[in-house]
Amino acid sequence: MGQVNRIVPVILLLVVFIVLQPLLVALECIQTPASVAREFLKDYYYLDAGMQNWLCAKEGDPVQAVQNYLQSKTGEAAQRGLSVNNLRQMFTHMHLETEHHGKDAATVHVEGVTRTAINPVFMVVGKMFRMGREYPVDATLHLTKENGHWKVCPKALGIGLGQ
């Protein structure tokens, strides 16, 4: 009987984990305007071509818009004598507020702080030792629903994607 009392908490913990984990994963997969805005901004400031997955197609070809944007950033870095990796930024703080959420349109206001992130370790070390600058971010993103998925409309972004 004593050995059964030792095993019961472990079995109970495993059962709770097996039930709770898929539930939490399912909840995390639910797409909201704020979650899409968060993922887009992470890709946008890190200069990741994956941002094209979050752009709406009604304002033009997202692939071409992202290629143009990344090419302009590469040119900007070359003019400064740097690699495009030196222009990457990562968020150290991000606050998202959904200002409007309709059936097919939403507006998300973003406030946050980014730091230069040539690689993620550089950003963390810079923050710990107070090296480098922090760049405030204050933007409003307009999202539309396309084929059941939320997408960011870049022309309404106000930070010049593809220009």
N, C-alpha and C positions, 0 to 999 in steps of 0.2 A: 504494500500500500504506500509506503514511503517513496518508493521509486516512481510510482504513478504520479504522485504529487509533484515530483520534479519535472516530469515530462509534460504535464498538462499546460503549464504556462508557455512552454516552447511551442507546443502544438497550437495553442490559442493564438500566439503571436504570428505563426505562419499562416493560419487561416485569415486573420485580420489583414495581413500583408497581401495575400493572394486576392482577397476581395477588394481591398482599398486601392491597390496599385493600378489595376485597369480602369477603375473609376476616375482616379486622378489623371491618368493619361488621356482618357476621353474628354475630360473637362479642359485640359490644356490644349487640345486640338480644335476646340471651338474657336472659329475665327471671328474676331470683333474688329471694328474700325481702329481701336487703340492698339490692338496687338499687331495689326498689319502696319500701322504707322510706326510702331516701335521697330519692327523688323526692317522696314524700308529705310528708316533713318540710320540704323546700324550699318546697313550696306552702303548707303549714300555717303556717309562720312568716312567710312573705311575704304571708299573707292572700290567697292566690290561690284563686279559686273552682274552679280546676282540680283541687284536692285531692279533689273528689268522684269523680274517675275512679279514685282509688286506694282508695276505701272499699268495704267489703263490704256487701252488701245484706241480709244475714241479720239485722242489728240495726236495721233501719229504712231509710227512704228516704234515700240519701246526699245527694241534691240538697237535700232539706228540711233535713237536719242541717247541711249547709254553709251554707245560707241563714240558718238560725237562729244559727249561730256567727258568721258575718260581721255579722249585724245586731247581735248583742250586742257585738261589737268596735266597731262604728260608734257604738253608744250609749255605750260606755266612753270612746271618743275624744271624743265630743261633751260628756260630763260634764267632761272635762278641758280643754275648749276647743280641741281639736285636730281635725285631719282624720284619718280612718282610716289614711291613708298614713303618718302619724307613728308608728303602732304596728307597722309592718312591720319584720321582722328578717331578716337573711341570715346564713348560717353562714360564719364565717371558718375554722372547723376542725370536722370531723365524723369521728368514728371509729365504725364499725358492726361489731358482732360478732354473728354468728348463733349463738345459744345452743342452739337446738333446731331441727332441720330434718327434719320428717317428710314423709310423702307428701302430706298435705292441710293441714298446720299447721306453723307456724314461729314462733319467738320471736327477735326481734332487739333487742339492747341497743345504745342510742345514747348516746354521750358527745360533747359538742361545745361550741362557743362561738358565740354569735350577737351581732350588733351591730345597732343601729338602722339601718335602710336605707330612708329616705324615698325615695331612689332609689339604684341601685347605686353611682353616683359618690360620693354622700354617705358611704356605708359605707367605700369605699376611702380617701377623703380623711381620714375620721375615724380610720381605723386607722393611716394614715401619720403623722398629726400627734398621735396619742394623744388624740383628742377623743372624748367619749362613753364610755359604759360597755360592758363586755362582760357578757353574760348566759350563765351556764353552763347546759347542757342535759344532763340525765341521765334517760333514759326507756327504758322497755321496750315494744316494740310487738309485738302479737300479730297474726299474719297467717294467713289461710286461703286455700285455693285455691278459686276460683269460676270455673266454665266454663274451666278450664285456665289461669287467670291469678291471680297472687297479689294479695290485697287486704288492706288494713289494717282491723282491727276497732276502731272508735273507742272503744267503751265500755271496752275493756281498755287503752286508751292511758293513762289516768290524767291527761290534761291537759284534760279537760272539753269535748271537742268536742260541740257541740249542746246543751250544758246551760246 
